[in-house]
């Protein structure tokens, strides 16, 4: 006797076979980076379900290091969640082009002396801020989506074509 499949059964089986991102589980969070200063690339699953993967976070901290001094500092996992959720909102999970991640206090001081736009207590020095652009997505759209999320600070640098997100208090500039 031939078995008949119901529409519901077929849909259920198809859902089991098809995953949302290149064969990865929906609960896996992957980020891809390109460091514009060092030309390094990284693509890594940094979180599975509710668990951060320490080795992956170490790799993220390395690629987001202070490229001027080479200093590495732990990156706030919540910053990576903010970034991942923002990329999901703009439906673009391609390589994030890093402008600035962690900054050592010495680097921040040097940059502050050269520019009025660098905060003396920058969250970059705590691994809680990221300056980036996302090829294929206008930075004004990134800014608008990030601001709507109300997850932290969002800065927009139109002339330099990048935005900053951070895990500090909600504010916009």
Order of alpha helices (4+ residues) and beta strands (2+ residues): alpha-beta-beta-beta-alpha-alpha-beta-alpha-beta-alpha-beta-beta-beta
